[in-house]
Amino acid sequence: MSEEKPIIVLENVCKYFGNFKALTDVNLTVQKGARIVVCGPSGSGKSTMIRCINRLEEHDSGRIIVAGNELTDAVKNIDAVRREVGMVFQSFNLFPHLKVVDNLTLALKLVRKVGKPEAREIATRYLERVHIPDQADKYPSQLSGGQQQRVAIARALCMNPEVMLFDEPTSALDPEMISEVLDVMTELAEEGMTMICVTHEMGFARSVADQIAFMDAGEIVEIAPPSEFFQNPRSERTKLFLSQILSH
């Protein structure tokens, strides 16, 4: 029996912003159901890498393949990838003029062509999954930051993605709200969702990740299981980063 194909493959991916090289020969293979946490100092290319996976940024060279679709200039390929990939941002990116339930059903109706009653049913199911079904008819401004981020997660889940990308999902939150979002993400991980998460939350990384990828200066410096990553980092750059982040 042949081994299942990876769901995400990055091969020698490079990305420039003007003369600045944001990504240098990034290679990453993600199997279905894997939970990858990406960490590293600010400006190391973490967010750029996951934004390239969803074609929010266009890579300049190398290959990115998601769920069997290679990201090229073809709009069809980009749409195919985006249908399989949910993304949760640092800022919640909710439409302030729409109620929570309408934020969740908009893409279902426009992209998936789901009828209104069914869309509402799906939205309700995912609001229950992130533990805020009672917030459906409120506006985002009436919710706490942690609740807004859970709405953003539910919105991504409504599209039934193969992969969830999280770009520092707790960094805009007050400390007391961080755990409620991480709890939801932990539940998703336990249910087998394929996840790539950029975060500085090392407790979450230690308990949830299969692999931790450390990035610095646009490169993946090393990638290892959490026990190995924290106890026996190979690179001096990783050791320095861990000494700084774990001493706080």
CYANA upper distance limits for C-alpha pairs under 8 A (distance plus 0.5 A):
  4 GLU  CA     31 GLN  CA      8.45
  5 LYS  CA     31 GLN  CA      7.72
  6 PRO  CA     29 THR  CA      6.97
  6 PRO  CA     30 VAL  CA      6.07
  6 PRO  CA     31 GLN  CA      4.79
  6 PRO  CA     32 LYS  CA      6.75
  6 PRO  CA     67 ALA  CA      8.24
  7 ILE  CA     29 THR  CA      8.38
  7 ILE  CA     30 VAL  CA      6.40
  7 ILE  CA     31 GLN  CA      5.89
  7 ILE  CA     32 LYS  CA      5.93
  7 ILE  CA     65 ILE  CA      8.26
  7 ILE  CA     66 VAL  CA      6.20
  7 ILE  CA     67 ALA  CA      5.26
  7 ILE  CA     68 GLY  CA      7.57
  8 ILE  CA     28 LEU  CA      8.21
  8 ILE  CA     29 THR  CA      6.33
  8 ILE  CA     30 VAL  CA      5.51
  8 ILE  CA     31 GLN  CA      7.43
  8 ILE  CA     64 ILE  CA      7.89
  8 ILE  CA     65 ILE  CA      6.16
  8 ILE  CA     66 VAL  CA      5.10
  8 ILE  CA     67 ALA  CA      6.85
  9 VAL  CA     27 ASN  CA      8.00
  9 VAL  CA     28 LEU  CA      6.28
  9 VAL  CA     29 THR  CA      5.14
  9 VAL  CA     30 VAL  CA      6.93
  9 VAL  CA     63 ARG  CA      8.23
  9 VAL  CA     64 ILE  CA      6.22
  9 VAL  CA     65 ILE  CA      5.64
  9 VAL  CA     66 VAL  CA      7.14
 10 LEU  CA     26 VAL  CA      7.15
 10 LEU  CA     27 ASN  CA      5.46
 10 LEU  CA     28 LEU  CA      5.46
 10 LEU  CA     29 THR  CA      6.92
 10 LEU  CA     62 GLY  CA      7.99
 10 LEU  CA     63 ARG  CA      6.29
 10 LEU  CA     64 ILE  CA      5.15
 10 LEU  CA     65 ILE  CA      7.13
 11 GLU  CA     25 ASP  CA      7.76
 11 GLU  CA     26 VAL  CA      6.95
 11 GLU  CA     27 ASN  CA      5.28
 11 GLU  CA     28 LEU  CA      7.40
 11 GLU  CA     62 GLY  CA      5.98
 11 GLU  CA     63 ARG  CA      5.57
 11 GLU  CA     64 ILE  CA      7.01
 12 ASN  CA     24 THR  CA      7.83
 12 ASN  CA     25 ASP  CA      4.33
 12 ASN  CA     26 VAL  CA      5.44
 12 ASN  CA     27 ASN  CA      5.93
 12 ASN  CA     61 SER  CA      7.86
 12 ASN  CA     62 GLY  CA      5.23
 12 ASN  CA     63 ARG  CA      7.32
 13 VAL  CA     23 LEU  CA      7.28
 13 VAL  CA     24 THR  CA      7.03
 13 VAL  CA     25 ASP  CA      5.34
 13 VAL  CA     26 VAL  CA      5.32
 13 VAL  CA     27 ASN  CA      7.25
 13 VAL  CA     59 HIS  CA      7.18
 13 VAL  CA     60 ASP  CA      7.94
 13 VAL  CA     61 SER  CA      6.12
 13 VAL  CA     62 GLY  CA      4.71
 13 VAL  CA     63 ARG  CA      6.62
 13 VAL  CA     64 ILE  CA      7.89
 14 CYS  CA     21 LYS  CA      7.96
 14 CYS  CA     22 ALA  CA      7.90
 14 CYS  CA     23 LEU  CA      5.24
 14 CYS  CA     24 THR  CA      5.33
 14 CYS  CA     25 ASP  CA      5.90
 14 CYS  CA     26 VAL  CA      7.23
 14 CYS  CA     59 HIS  CA      6.56
 14 CYS  CA     60 ASP  CA      6.14
 14 CYS  CA     61 SER  CA      5.71
 14 CYS  CA     62 GLY  CA      6.83
 15 LYS  CA     21 LYS  CA      6.48
 15 LYS  CA     22 ALA  CA      5.92
 15 LYS  CA     23 LEU  CA      5.34
 15 LYS  CA     24 THR  CA      7.50
 15 LYS  CA     58 GLU  CA      8.09
 15 LYS  CA     59 HIS  CA      5.45
 15 LYS  CA     60 ASP  CA      5.56
 15 LYS  CA     61 SER  CA      7.53
 16 TYR  CA     20 PHE  CA      5.99
 16 TYR  CA     21 LYS  CA      4.90
 16 TYR  CA     22 ALA  CA      5.92
 16 TYR  CA     23 LEU  CA      7.50
 16 TYR  CA     59 HIS  CA      8.33
 16 TYR  CA     60 ASP  CA      7.32
 17 PHE  CA     21 LYS  CA      6.90
 17 PHE  CA     22 ALA  CA      7.18
 21 LYS  CA    218 GLY  CA      7.70
 22 ALA  CA     44 SER  CA      8.01
 22 ALA  CA     45 GLY  CA      6.16
 22 ALA  CA     48 THR  CA      7.78
 22 ALA  CA    217 ALA  CA      7.82
 22 ALA  CA    218 GLY  CA      5.61
 23 LEU  CA     45 GLY  CA      6.51
 23 LEU  CA     48 THR  CA      8.12
 23 LEU  CA     49 MET  CA      7.74
 23 LEU  CA    217 ALA  CA      8.15
 23 LEU  CA    218 GLY  CA      4.61
 23 LEU  CA    219 GLU  CA      6.65
 24 THR  CA    218 GLY  CA      5.90
 24 THR  CA    219 GLU  CA      5.96
 25 ASP  CA     62 GLY  CA      8.01
 25 ASP  CA    219 GLU  CA      7.42
 26 VAL  CA    218 GLY  CA      8.27
 26 VAL  CA    219 GLU  CA      6.41
 26 VAL  CA    220 ILE  CA      6.71
 27 ASN  CA    220 ILE  CA      7.98
 30 VAL  CA     34 ALA  CA      6.83
 30 VAL  CA     36 ILE  CA      8.29
 31 GLN  CA    194 THR  CA      8.30
 32 LYS  CA    193 MET  CA      8.50
 32 LYS  CA    194 THR  CA      6.19
 33 GLY  CA    192 GLY  CA      5.57
 33 GLY  CA    193 MET  CA      5.86
 33 GLY  CA    194 THR  CA      4.67
 33 GLY  CA    195 MET  CA      7.90
 34 ALA  CA    192 GLY  CA      8.21
 34 ALA  CA    193 MET  CA      8.02
 34 ALA  CA    194 THR  CA      5.55
 34 ALA  CA    195 MET  CA      6.91
 34 ALA  CA    209 ALA  CA      8.46
 34 ALA  CA    210 ASP  CA      6.88
 35 ARG  CA    189 ALA  CA      7.40
 35 ARG  CA    193 MET  CA      8.27
 35 ARG  CA    194 THR  CA      6.29
 35 ARG  CA    195 MET  CA      5.27
 35 ARG  CA    196 ILE  CA      6.53
 35 ARG  CA    197 CYS  CA      8.33
 35 ARG  CA    208 VAL  CA      7.61
 35 ARG  CA    209 ALA  CA      5.47
 35 ARG  CA    210 ASP  CA      5.78
 35 ARG  CA    211 GLN  CA      7.19
 36 ILE  CA    195 MET  CA      6.61
 36 ILE  CA    196 ILE  CA      5.24
 36 ILE  CA    197 CYS  CA      6.76
 36 ILE  CA    209 ALA  CA      6.01
 36 ILE  CA    210 ASP  CA      6.61
 36 ILE  CA    211 GLN  CA      5.59
 36 ILE  CA    212 ILE  CA      6.26
 36 ILE  CA    213 ALA  CA      7.56
 37 VAL  CA    196 ILE  CA      6.31
 37 VAL  CA    197 CYS  CA      5.27
 37 VAL  CA    198 VAL  CA      6.35
 37 VAL  CA    199 THR  CA      7.41
 37 VAL  CA    205 ALA  CA      6.50
 37 VAL  CA    209 ALA  CA      6.36
 37 VAL  CA    211 GLN  CA      7.01
 37 VAL  CA    212 ILE  CA      5.35
 37 VAL  CA    213 ALA  CA      6.69
 38 VAL  CA     46 LYS  CA      7.10
 38 VAL  CA    196 ILE  CA      7.66
 38 VAL  CA    197 CYS  CA      6.43
 38 VAL  CA    198 VAL  CA      5.15
 38 VAL  CA    199 THR  CA      7.00
 38 VAL  CA    212 ILE  CA      6.37
 38 VAL  CA    213 ALA  CA      5.27
 38 VAL  CA    214 PHE  CA      6.42
 38 VAL  CA    215 MET  CA      7.62
 39 CYS  CA     46 LYS  CA      7.52
 39 CYS  CA    198 VAL  CA      6.42
 39 CYS  CA    199 THR  CA      6.38
 39 CYS  CA    200 HIS  CA      6.68
 39 CYS  CA    212 ILE  CA      7.85
 39 CYS  CA    213 ALA  CA      6.82
 39 CYS  CA    214 PHE  CA      5.57
 39 CYS  CA    215 MET  CA      6.71
 40 GLY  CA     44 SER  CA      6.71
 40 GLY  CA     46 LYS  CA      7.76
 40 GLY  CA    200 HIS  CA      8.34
 40 GLY  CA    214 PHE  CA      5.91
 40 GLY  CA    215 MET  CA      5.45
 40 GLY  CA    216 ASP  CA      6.40
 40 GLY  CA    241 PHE  CA      7.55
 41 PRO  CA    215 MET  CA      8.06
 41 PRO  CA    216 ASP  CA      7.06
 41 PRO  CA    241 PHE  CA      7.76
 43 GLY  CA    216 ASP  CA      8.37
 43 GLY  CA    217 ALA  CA      7.63
 43 GLY  CA    218 GLY  CA      8.44
 44 SER  CA    215 MET  CA      6.25
 44 SER  CA    216 ASP  CA      4.95
 44 SER  CA    217 ALA  CA      5.11
 44 SER  CA    218 GLY  CA      5.58
 44 SER  CA    219 GLU  CA      7.93
 45 GLY  CA     49 MET  CA      6.50
 45 GLY  CA    215 MET  CA      7.39
 45 GLY  CA    216 ASP  CA      7.66
 45 GLY  CA    217 ALA  CA      7.28
 45 GLY  CA    218 GLY  CA      5.21
 45 GLY  CA    219 GLU  CA      7.88
 46 LYS  CA     50 ILE  CA      7.19
 46 LYS  CA    198 VAL  CA      6.99
 46 LYS  CA    215 MET  CA      7.07
 46 LYS  CA    218 GLY  CA      8.21
 47 SER  CA     51 ARG  CA      6.50
 47 SER  CA    167 ASP  CA      6.64
 47 SER  CA    198 VAL  CA      7.44
 48 THR  CA     52 CYS  CA      6.62
 48 THR  CA     57 GLU  CA      7.51
 49 MET  CA     53 ILE  CA      7.09
 50 ILE  CA     54 ASN  CA      7.24
 50 ILE  CA    165 LEU  CA      7.41
 50 ILE  CA    167 ASP  CA      7.98
 50 ILE  CA    196 ILE  CA      8.29
 51 ARG  CA     55 ARG  CA      6.54
 51 ARG  CA     56 LEU  CA      5.53
 51 ARG  CA     57 GLU  CA      5.98
 52 CYS  CA     56 LEU  CA      6.34
 52 CYS  CA     57 GLU  CA      5.20
 52 CYS  CA     58 GLU  CA      6.30
 52 CYS  CA     59 HIS  CA      6.62
 53 ILE  CA     64 ILE  CA      7.30
 53 ILE  CA     66 VAL  CA      7.99
 54 ASN  CA     78 ILE  CA      8.36
 54 ASN  CA     81 VAL  CA      7.41
 54 ASN  CA     82 ARG  CA      6.65
 54 ASN  CA     85 VAL  CA      7.37
 54 ASN  CA     87 MET  CA      8.45
 55 ARG  CA     59 HIS  CA      8.48
 55 ARG  CA     71 LEU  CA      7.89
 55 ARG  CA     78 ILE  CA      7.33
 63 ARG  CA     70 GLU  CA      7.65
 63 ARG  CA     71 LEU  CA      7.85
 64 ILE  CA     70 GLU  CA      6.23
 64 ILE  CA     71 LEU  CA      6.16
 65 ILE  CA     69 ASN  CA      5.83
 65 ILE  CA     70 GLU  CA      4.65
 65 ILE  CA     71 LEU  CA      6.61
 66 VAL  CA     70 GLU  CA      6.82
 66 VAL  CA     71 LEU  CA      8.05
 66 VAL  CA     81 VAL  CA      6.62
 67 ALA  CA     81 VAL  CA      7.67
 67 ALA  CA     84 GLU  CA      7.78
 67 ALA  CA    162 GLU  CA      8.38
 69 ASN  CA     77 ASN  CA      6.68
 69 ASN  CA     80 ALA  CA      7.55
 69 ASN  CA     81 VAL  CA      6.93
 70 GLU  CA     77 ASN  CA      7.23
 71 LEU  CA     77 ASN  CA      6.49
 71 LEU  CA     78 ILE  CA      6.52
 71 LEU  CA     81 VAL  CA      8.02
 72 THR  CA     77 ASN  CA      7.15
 72 THR  CA     78 ILE  CA      7.72
 73 ASP  CA     77 ASN  CA      8.26
 73 ASP  CA     78 ILE  CA      8.12
 74 ALA  CA     78 ILE  CA      7.08
 75 VAL  CA     79 ASP  CA      6.57
 76 LYS  CA     80 ALA  CA      6.62
 77 ASN  CA     81 VAL  CA      6.72
 78 ILE  CA     82 ARG  CA      6.67
 79 ASP  CA     83 ARG  CA      6.67
 80 ALA  CA     84 GLU  CA      7.30
 81 VAL  CA     85 VAL  CA      6.81
 82 ARG  CA     86 GLY  CA      7.77
 83 ARG  CA    159 MET  CA      7.76
 83 ARG  CA    161 PRO  CA      7.11
 84 GLU  CA    160 ASN  CA      8.06
 84 GLU  CA    161 PRO  CA      5.00
 84 GLU  CA    162 GLU  CA      5.49
 84 GLU  CA    163 VAL  CA      6.82
 85 VAL  CA    161 PRO  CA      5.62
 85 VAL  CA    162 GLU  CA      6.52
 85 VAL  CA    163 VAL  CA      5.35
 85 VAL  CA    164 MET  CA      6.28
 85 VAL  CA    165 LEU  CA      7.64
 86 GLY  CA    156 ALA  CA      5.32
 86 GLY  CA    157 LEU  CA      7.24
 86 GLY  CA    159 MET  CA      7.97
 86 GLY  CA    161 PRO  CA      6.08
 86 GLY  CA    162 GLU  CA      8.33
 86 GLY  CA    163 VAL  CA      6.67
 86 GLY  CA    164 MET  CA      5.17
 86 GLY  CA    165 LEU  CA      6.57
 87 MET  CA    153 ILE  CA      8.44
 87 MET  CA    156 ALA  CA      6.76
 87 MET  CA    164 MET  CA      6.30
 87 MET  CA    165 LEU  CA      5.21
 87 MET  CA    166 PHE  CA      6.42
 87 MET  CA    167 ASP  CA      8.21
 88 VAL  CA     92 PHE  CA      7.76
 88 VAL  CA    149 GLN  CA      8.47
 88 VAL  CA    152 ALA  CA      6.79
 88 VAL  CA    153 ILE  CA      6.60
 88 VAL  CA    156 ALA  CA      7.59
 88 VAL  CA    164 MET  CA      8.16
 88 VAL  CA    165 LEU  CA      6.72
 88 VAL  CA    166 PHE  CA      5.33
 88 VAL  CA    167 ASP  CA      6.72
 88 VAL  CA    169 PRO  CA      7.01
 89 PHE  CA     93 ASN  CA      7.71
 89 PHE  CA    166 PHE  CA      6.67
 89 PHE  CA    167 ASP  CA      5.50
 89 PHE  CA    168 GLU  CA      7.25
 89 PHE  CA    169 PRO  CA      6.21
 90 GLN  CA    167 ASP  CA      6.26
 90 GLN  CA    168 GLU  CA      5.69
 90 GLN  CA    169 PRO  CA      5.12
 90 GLN  CA    170 THR  CA      7.16
 90 GLN  CA    171 SER  CA      6.83
 90 GLN  CA    172 ALA  CA      6.65
 91 SER  CA    169 PRO  CA      8.11
 91 SER  CA    172 ALA  CA      7.13
 92 PHE  CA    148 GLN  CA      6.93
 92 PHE  CA    149 GLN  CA      6.08
 92 PHE  CA    152 ALA  CA      6.47
 93 ASN  CA    152 ALA  CA      7.98
 94 LEU  CA    103 ASN  CA      7.14
 94 LEU  CA    140 PRO  CA      7.51
 94 LEU  CA    148 GLN  CA      8.29
 94 LEU  CA    152 ALA  CA      7.38
 95 PHE  CA    103 ASN  CA      6.92
 95 PHE  CA    140 PRO  CA      8.15
 96 PRO  CA    139 TYR  CA      7.09
 96 PRO  CA    140 PRO  CA      6.23
 96 PRO  CA    141 SER  CA      7.31
 97 HIS  CA    139 TYR  CA      7.62
 98 LEU  CA    102 ASP  CA      6.22
 98 LEU  CA    103 ASN  CA      6.49
 98 LEU  CA    139 TYR  CA      6.81
 98 LEU  CA    140 PRO  CA      8.30
 99 LYS  CA    103 ASN  CA      6.78
 99 LYS  CA    136 ALA  CA      7.51
 99 LYS  CA    137 ASP  CA      6.03
 99 LYS  CA    138 LYS  CA      5.87
 99 LYS  CA    139 TYR  CA      4.93
 99 LYS  CA    140 PRO  CA      7.33
100 VAL  CA    104 LEU  CA      6.97
100 VAL  CA    135 GLN  CA      7.47
100 VAL  CA    136 ALA  CA      5.57
100 VAL  CA    137 ASP  CA      6.45
100 VAL  CA    138 LYS  CA      6.39
100 VAL  CA    139 TYR  CA      6.27
100 VAL  CA    140 PRO  CA      6.87
100 VAL  CA    151 VAL  CA      7.55
101 VAL  CA    105 THR  CA      6.72
101 VAL  CA    120 ARG  CA      7.52
101 VAL  CA    123 ALA  CA      6.80
101 VAL  CA    124 THR  CA      8.08
101 VAL  CA    136 ALA  CA      5.39
101 VAL  CA    137 ASP  CA      6.74
102 ASP  CA    106 LEU  CA      6.32
103 ASN  CA    155 ARG  CA      7.49
104 LEU  CA    108 LEU  CA      8.02
104 LEU  CA    123 ALA  CA      6.24
104 LEU  CA    151 VAL  CA      8.27
104 LEU  CA    154 ALA  CA      7.66
104 LEU  CA    155 ARG  CA      5.11
104 LEU  CA    158 CYS  CA      7.39
105 THR  CA    109 LYS  CA      6.66
105 THR  CA    116 LYS  CA      8.34
105 THR  CA    119 ALA  CA      5.94
105 THR  CA    120 ARG  CA      6.96
105 THR  CA    123 ALA  CA      6.79
105 THR  CA    155 ARG  CA      8.25
105 THR  CA    158 CYS  CA      8.34
106 LEU  CA    110 LEU  CA      6.65
107 ALA  CA    111 VAL  CA      5.74
107 ALA  CA    112 ARG  CA      7.40
107 ALA  CA    159 MET  CA      8.20
108 LEU  CA    112 ARG  CA      5.37
108 LEU  CA    113 LYS  CA      6.73
108 LEU  CA    114 VAL  CA      6.10
108 LEU  CA    119 ALA  CA      6.73
108 LEU  CA    158 CYS  CA      7.78
108 LEU  CA    159 MET  CA      7.12
109 LYS  CA    113 LYS  CA      5.07
109 LYS  CA    114 VAL  CA      5.24
109 LYS  CA    115 GLY  CA      6.78
109 LYS  CA    116 LYS  CA      7.48
109 LYS  CA    119 ALA  CA      7.36
110 LEU  CA    114 VAL  CA      8.20
112 ARG  CA    159 MET  CA      8.40
114 VAL  CA    118 GLU  CA      7.02
114 VAL  CA    119 ALA  CA      6.38
115 GLY  CA    119 ALA  CA      6.50
116 LYS  CA    120 ARG  CA      6.64
117 PRO  CA    121 GLU  CA      6.78
118 GLU  CA    122 ILE  CA      6.73
119 ALA  CA    123 ALA  CA      6.61
120 ARG  CA    124 THR  CA      6.58
121 GLU  CA    125 ARG  CA      6.77
122 ILE  CA    126 TYR  CA      6.94
122 ILE  CA    158 CYS  CA      6.96
123 ALA  CA    127 LEU  CA      6.65
123 ALA  CA    154 ALA  CA      8.04
123 ALA  CA    155 ARG  CA      8.05
123 ALA  CA    158 CYS  CA      6.86
124 THR  CA    128 GLU  CA      6.70
124 THR  CA    133 PRO  CA      6.77
124 THR  CA    136 ALA  CA      7.94
125 ARG  CA    129 ARG  CA      6.85
125 ARG  CA    133 PRO  CA      8.49
126 TYR  CA    130 VAL  CA      6.86
126 TYR  CA    154 ALA  CA      5.74
126 TYR  CA    155 ARG  CA      8.25
126 TYR  CA    157 LEU  CA      7.42
126 TYR  CA    158 CYS  CA      7.05
127 LEU  CA    131 HIS  CA      6.62
127 LEU  CA    132 ILE  CA      5.84
127 LEU  CA    133 PRO  CA      5.25
127 LEU  CA    136 ALA  CA      7.97
127 LEU  CA    151 VAL  CA      7.50
127 LEU  CA    154 ALA  CA      6.43
128 GLU  CA    132 ILE  CA      6.29
128 GLU  CA    133 PRO  CA      5.31
129 ARG  CA    154 ALA  CA      8.11
130 VAL  CA    150 ARG  CA      6.50
130 VAL  CA    151 VAL  CA      8.10
130 VAL  CA    153 ILE  CA      8.25
130 VAL  CA    154 ALA  CA      7.05
130 VAL  CA    184 VAL  CA      6.46
132 ILE  CA    136 ALA  CA      8.17
132 ILE  CA    147 GLN  CA      7.89
132 ILE  CA    150 ARG  CA      8.44
135 GLN  CA    143 LEU  CA      8.45
138 LYS  CA    142 GLN  CA      6.84
138 LYS  CA    143 LEU  CA      8.15
139 TYR  CA    143 LEU  CA      7.77
140 PRO  CA    148 GLN  CA      6.76
143 LEU  CA    147 GLN  CA      6.28
143 LEU  CA    148 GLN  CA      6.54
144 SER  CA    148 GLN  CA      6.68
145 GLY  CA    149 GLN  CA      6.72
145 GLY  CA    172 ALA  CA      8.44
145 GLY  CA    173 LEU  CA      6.44
145 GLY  CA    174 ASP  CA      8.11
145 GLY  CA    177 MET  CA      7.67
146 GLY  CA    150 ARG  CA      6.79
146 GLY  CA    173 LEU  CA      7.03
146 GLY  CA    177 MET  CA      5.52
146 GLY  CA    178 ILE  CA      7.27
146 GLY  CA    180 GLU  CA      7.18
146 GLY  CA    181 VAL  CA      6.71
147 GLN  CA    151 VAL  CA      6.74
148 GLN  CA    152 ALA  CA      6.80
149 GLN  CA    153 ILE  CA      6.79
149 GLN  CA    169 PRO  CA      7.85
149 GLN  CA    181 VAL  CA      7.47
150 ARG  CA    154 ALA  CA      6.65
150 ARG  CA    181 VAL  CA      6.75
150 ARG  CA    184 VAL  CA      8.13
151 VAL  CA    155 ARG  CA      6.54
152 ALA  CA    156 ALA  CA      6.89
153 ILE  CA    157 LEU  CA      6.75
154 ALA  CA    158 CYS  CA      6.65
155 ARG  CA    159 MET  CA      7.87
156 ALA  CA    160 ASN  CA      8.07
156 ALA  CA    161 PRO  CA      7.89
156 ALA  CA    164 MET  CA      8.32
157 LEU  CA    161 PRO  CA      6.83
162 GLU  CA    193 MET  CA      7.81
162 GLU  CA    194 THR  CA      7.21
163 VAL  CA    193 MET  CA      7.17
163 VAL  CA    194 THR  CA      5.37
163 VAL  CA    195 MET  CA      6.28
163 VAL  CA    196 ILE  CA      8.35
164 MET  CA    193 MET  CA      7.76
164 MET  CA    194 THR  CA      6.76
164 MET  CA    195 MET  CA      5.36
164 MET  CA    196 ILE  CA      6.99
165 LEU  CA    195 MET  CA      6.38
165 LEU  CA    196 ILE  CA      5.49
165 LEU  CA    197 CYS  CA      6.35
166 PHE  CA    195 MET  CA      8.12
166 PHE  CA    196 ILE  CA      6.80
166 PHE  CA    197 CYS  CA      5.03
166 PHE  CA    198 VAL  CA      6.51
167 ASP  CA    197 CYS  CA      6.66
167 ASP  CA    198 VAL  CA      5.51
167 ASP  CA    199 THR  CA      7.58
168 GLU  CA    197 CYS  CA      7.65
168 GLU  CA    198 VAL  CA      5.62
168 GLU  CA    199 THR  CA      5.26
168 GLU  CA    200 HIS  CA      7.98
169 PRO  CA    181 VAL  CA      8.48
169 PRO  CA    198 VAL  CA      8.37
169 PRO  CA    199 THR  CA      7.78
170 THR  CA    178 ILE  CA      6.10
170 THR  CA    181 VAL  CA      7.61
170 THR  CA    182 LEU  CA      8.31
170 THR  CA    199 THR  CA      8.20
171 SER  CA    199 THR  CA      8.40
173 LEU  CA    177 MET  CA      6.59
173 LEU  CA    178 ILE  CA      6.60
174 ASP  CA    178 ILE  CA      7.15
175 PRO  CA    179 SER  CA      8.32
177 MET  CA    181 VAL  CA      7.46
178 ILE  CA    182 LEU  CA      6.76
179 SER  CA    183 ASP  CA      6.35
180 GLU  CA    184 VAL  CA      7.05
181 VAL  CA    185 MET  CA      6.88
182 LEU  CA    186 THR  CA      6.50
182 LEU  CA    204 PHE  CA      7.63
183 ASP  CA    187 GLU  CA      6.79
184 VAL  CA    188 LEU  CA      6.88
185 MET  CA    189 ALA  CA      6.74
186 THR  CA    190 GLU  CA      6.70
186 THR  CA    204 PHE  CA      8.42
186 THR  CA    208 VAL  CA      6.97
187 GLU  CA    191 GLU  CA      6.80
188 LEU  CA    192 GLY  CA      7.15
188 LEU  CA    193 MET  CA      6.21
189 ALA  CA    193 MET  CA      5.79
189 ALA  CA    194 THR  CA      7.80
189 ALA  CA    195 MET  CA      7.75
189 ALA  CA    208 VAL  CA      7.44
199 THR  CA    205 ALA  CA      8.49
201 GLU  CA    205 ALA  CA      6.87
202 MET  CA    206 ARG  CA      6.48
203 GLY  CA    207 SER  CA      6.77
204 PHE  CA    208 VAL  CA      6.27
204 PHE  CA    209 ALA  CA      8.10
205 ALA  CA    209 ALA  CA      5.67
205 ALA  CA    212 ILE  CA      7.66
205 ALA  CA    226 PRO  CA      7.69
206 ARG  CA    226 PRO  CA      5.89
206 ARG  CA    227 SER  CA      7.97
209 ALA  CA    225 PRO  CA      8.00
209 ALA  CA    226 PRO  CA      7.27
210 ASP  CA    225 PRO  CA      6.14
210 ASP  CA    226 PRO  CA      7.39
211 GLN  CA    223 ILE  CA      6.93
211 GLN  CA    224 ALA  CA      5.69
211 GLN  CA    225 PRO  CA      4.81
211 GLN  CA    226 PRO  CA      6.61
212 ILE  CA    223 ILE  CA      5.95
212 ILE  CA    224 ALA  CA      6.00
212 ILE  CA    225 PRO  CA      6.50
212 ILE  CA    226 PRO  CA      6.56
212 ILE  CA    229 PHE  CA      7.42
213 ALA  CA    220 ILE  CA      6.99
213 ALA  CA    221 VAL  CA      8.08
213 ALA  CA    222 GLU  CA      6.39
213 ALA  CA    223 ILE  CA      4.69
213 ALA  CA    224 ALA  CA      7.20
214 PHE  CA    220 ILE  CA      6.27
214 PHE  CA    221 VAL  CA      6.21
214 PHE  CA    222 GLU  CA      6.02
214 PHE  CA    223 ILE  CA      6.73
214 PHE  CA    238 THR  CA      7.33
215 MET  CA    219 GLU  CA      5.90
215 MET  CA    220 ILE  CA      4.92
215 MET  CA    221 VAL  CA      6.00
215 MET  CA    222 GLU  CA      7.92
216 ASP  CA    220 ILE  CA      7.17
216 ASP  CA    221 VAL  CA      7.00
216 ASP  CA    237 ARG  CA      8.23
221 VAL  CA    235 SER  CA      7.73
221 VAL  CA    237 ARG  CA      8.40
221 VAL  CA    238 THR  CA      8.13
222 GLU  CA    234 ARG  CA      8.09
222 GLU  CA    235 SER  CA      7.73
222 GLU  CA    238 THR  CA      8.33
223 ILE  CA    229 PHE  CA      8.03
224 ALA  CA    228 GLU  CA      6.65
224 ALA  CA    229 PHE  CA      5.92
225 PRO  CA    229 PHE  CA      6.45
226 PRO  CA    230 PHE  CA      6.50
227 SER  CA    231 GLN  CA      6.41
227 SER  CA    232 ASN  CA      8.33
228 GLU  CA    232 ASN  CA      5.61
228 GLU  CA    233 PRO  CA      7.06
229 PHE  CA    233 PRO  CA      5.46
230 PHE  CA    242 LEU  CA      8.12
233 PRO  CA    238 THR  CA      6.76
233 PRO  CA    239 LYS  CA      6.58
234 ARG  CA    238 THR  CA      7.73
234 ARG  CA    239 LYS  CA      8.11
235 SER  CA    239 LYS  CA      6.86
236 GLU  CA    240 LEU  CA      6.67
237 ARG  CA    241 PHE  CA      6.73
238 THR  CA    242 LEU  CA      6.60
239 LYS  CA    243 SER  CA      6.58
240 LEU  CA    244 GLN  CA      6.78
241 PHE  CA    245 ILE  CA      6.63
242 LEU  CA    246 LEU  CA      6.11
243 SER  CA    247 SER  CA      6.47
244 GLN  CA    248 HIS  CA      7.61
